[in-house]
Amino acid sequence: MRKVIITGTPPADWVAEADAITAQLQTAADDAARQAIVDKHEKLWRDERIRGWLMGQFANKCWYTEAEESTSPIHVDHFRPKGRVKNLDGSYEDGYWWLTFNWKNYVIAGHLINTKKSDLFPLMEGERRAIVNCSEMQLRLEGAVLIDPLTEQTRLISYDRDDDGCIAVLAGDIDDLERFKAEKTIEILGLNRIDRLNQKRGKKWDECLKHIQEYQVARAHGAQALIWLMKEMAIAQLKDKVKYDAEFSSIAEACIRKKAPEALIAAVFQK
């Protein structure tokens, strides 16, 4: 996975509407009244003002898979479920209703990924859910199992090639806690269950492998100028594939780091 970097703030008019509705939720008489408010304004988190702004943060890619809309329609997902929360044991708890119209709780997700995730949002064993109106820091310290695409925890999931495509795997050199989070994130989101997604990732992996091989083959040519030209072309191609805006840039990075010689890795990822 790749960390999504948020820059700027959403349209002010959308935020003002969202804040006003959140205030209504805070003063609702009971759960039924609160749900009526959510139902009445459910179009707000699908509004193109916020959806378009969020899509632009990651080049129209799903924040969980880095796939563009060609894999499945893109939705605005509530990272922390707004209605109810499902635990790993199948039990349910109250959801994070006060975050329903908080854009910081939104994630751009492909339809098939969002559907698989549904209400699942377990916490690590022994952790307690955040309370209503808690701070952002308290949310970050909540102990969620699911990896937040806005955090450095995205590094816990890597990719590898198999016979049918490219699949999400655990990153190397991670501890038991990190391993559990990565395993459950792959499971909760169903990152390997969509054949078309695996095949598209596999195509990206193979493209990178081709450029890696071109770099290595260049050493067999006698003319020094040609050798350097071929190497520089391969490096440029790979640099393009790991750019933030590129589809499946994290797959490209995984392929390069696992399959390329050290000199090429250094050239592609040099600061």
N, C-alpha and C positions, 0 to 999 in steps of 0.2 A: 504494500500500500504506500501511498505518498501523502504526506501532510498537506492539507489544504491551508493556504495562507489568505486570511481575510484582510483586505485593504479598504479603507474608507468606511462609510456608513450607508445604510439603506436610504431610499428616498424619504425625506422628512415627513411628507404628508402621509405616507404609509405608516411610519412609526407613530405618528400622532394618533391615527385611527386605532392602531393596535394598543397603544397605551390607554386610550379611552375605554376600549372594550375590556381590557384587563382590569381596569378600575371597577367596571360593572361586575365582573366575576368576583372580585374581592368582597363586594357588598351584597352578593346574592343571598337570598334568605335560606336556601337549602340546596341540596345536590340537584334536585329537579330544576330549580330556577337557573342554576349554573349551567346545566346541560342545555337548557333552552337558549341561553345566550350563545353558547358554543355553536349550536345548530344554526342559529340565525346568522351567524357571521363566519361560517366555515369557508366561504369563498375567499376570505381575506388572506389566508396563508397560501392560496393558489393564485392570488392576484399577480398579474404579470409584472407589476412594479417590483415586488419582492422576489418573485421567481426569476425574473430576468436578471436582477442584480446578483442574486445568489449563483445563477448559472454562469455569469460572467467572472466569478471569482476563480473558477477552475476550468475555463475554456469549454463550457458546455458539457463537461464530463460528469459521470456519476462519481460522487465523492468516495464511494466504497470500492468501486471496481476500475475507475478511470476509463470506462467505456463511454463512447458517445451515444447519442440517441438512436443510432442504427441498431444497437443491440436490443433495447426495449425502451418504451416511453419513459420520460424522466418525471419524477414526482418530487414534491416538497415533503420530506419525511420529518416527523417529530422524533429527534434522537431519543429523548426521554418521552415515552408515550403519554399522551394527554389524558386518556380516559381511564384505562386500567393497565396494570403491569403484570406480566406473566413471569413467574420464576422458573428455574430449571426443573423443579419438581412438579410443575404443572399448576401450582397454586397461584392465586391472584391477589394483588394488593391495589389500593387506590393509585391512580396515575398522577402525573405532575400537571394538574389542570391549570395551575397559575402560570405555566410556561407555554400555554396553548398559542398565545399570540406574541411570544418572545422570539424574535428572529435568531437569537443566539442559540436557540434550541432546534433550529432547522438544519436539515441536511438534504442536499440534492442527491436523490437515489433513483436508480433504475426501477421500473415497475416490478419486475420479477424479484429483485433483491428486497425491495420495500415490502412486498407481499410476504416473502419468506420471514422477514424480521417480525412483522406484525407487532404484537404487544410485548414481545420478549425483551426484557431488560433486567436481567438478574444482577445481583450484587455478589461480591466475593464473600465467602463464608465468614460470618461474624460481624459483617458491616451492617449499618442501619441506614434506611432511606433518609434522604434530606427532607426537612420539614418545609411547610408552606412558607414562601417568601424568604427562604434562606439566601445567603450571599452566593455569588459566583464561586468564591473560594470553597465554600462548603460543598457545593455541587462537584467541584473538581476533586475534593477529598472523599467523596461518597463511596468510592470503591466499586465502581461499575465494572462488570466483566467485559462488556462490549467495548471495543477500541473506538475511541473518538477520533474521527478523521482530522480534527483540528489540532491534534497533539502529536508529540514525538513518538507515541506508542505505535504509530503506523509502521515503524521500523521493525516491529516484531513479526510482520508477515512479509514473506518473500515469495518467489515464484520459481518453478522448475518445469522443464519439458517432460512430457510423458508420451506414450504412443498415440494418444488421441488429441493432444493439444498442449496447453500450458496451464498448470494448476497452482493455486495458492498453497504455500507450504510454510512451515515455521522457519523463521530466520535462525541463523546459527548463533552460538554463544549467548543463549538467553537462559535465565534461571527458571525454576519450576513455576513461580508465580506468573512470569511472563509467558511461559509455555502454555499454561492453562488459559490465559486471556486470549492468546493467539488461536489456540485450538477451538475455543468456544466461539470466537468471532467468526471464524471460517464456517463453523457449523450453524450458528444463528443466522448469518446472512446467506448461507448457501452459496458460498463463493465458487464452489467447484461443481455445482449441480446443473449448470446451464451449458449444454454442449456447444451451442453457438458461441458463447462467451469464451469457453476453453479453446475453441478453434481459432477465434480471432486473436486471442493472446498468443496462441502457438504460432500464428503467422507473423506476429511482431517479433517473437523470439527468433524465428528462422531468418527474418530479415537482418536482425542484428548479428546473428551467427555468420551470415553470408559476408557482412562487412568485416567481421573479425578475421574470417578466413582470407579475405582479400588483403588485409593488412599483413597477415603472415606469409601469404604467397609472394608478396612484393619482395621479400628477401631473396627469392630465387632468381631475380632478374639481375643482369650484369650492370646495366647503365645506372649509375648512382642517381642521376636526375630523375629517371623513371621510377626508381625505388621510392624516392622521397615523395614524388607526386602521388603515387598509388597509396602510400601510407597516409599522406595528408588528406586525400579524398576519403579514405576509410574513416579517419578520425572525425572529419567534418560530418559525415553521414551519421555516425554514432552520436555525436554531440547534438545533432538535431533531434534524434530519437529520445534523448533523456531530458529535453527541455520541459519546463513546467507545463506548457500548453499542449504538449504532444500527447496523443492518445496512447495509453498504456506505457507511459514513461517509466513507471516502476518496474514493468516487465523488462524493458530495455536495460535498465540499470542492473537488474538481477542477472540477466544473460551476460552482460559485459563483465561484471564482477566475478562471475562463476566460470566463464569460458575464455576470457581474453588474457593475454600475457600481461605481466605487471606494467610494462612500459606503456602499453595501450590504455590500460586502466588509468594510469597516471595522466596520460595525455587528454583523455576524455573528461576526467573529473578535476583537472587542475583549477585552482581558484583564479 
